[in-house]
């Protein structure tokens, strides 16, 4: 998303928004002194930055993801041994395989 904006608009965008693709911070690029405008892009190298999302949106989504992670650990703890913390060591696995 390469939209030209004035310096105050660019600063406000950088403060309030994050990249919609990777949720990383935004930076000001390509300042045009003749038109006194800038392009705001993602600070991550090679990120397409197709748009912006508010910092609050990212905070909410990250909180939801942590809740989903906690639920997944509860549901999968019987099926995935390392979630319970009782995963077998390399030595134990090799012994079971006959080495």
Buried (B, 14 or more C-beta within 10 A) or exposed (E): BEBBBEEEBBBEBBEEBBBBBEBBBBBBEEEEEEEEBBBBBBBBEEBEBEEBBEBEBBEEEEEEEEEEEEEEEEEEEEEEEEBEEEEEEEEEEEEEEEE
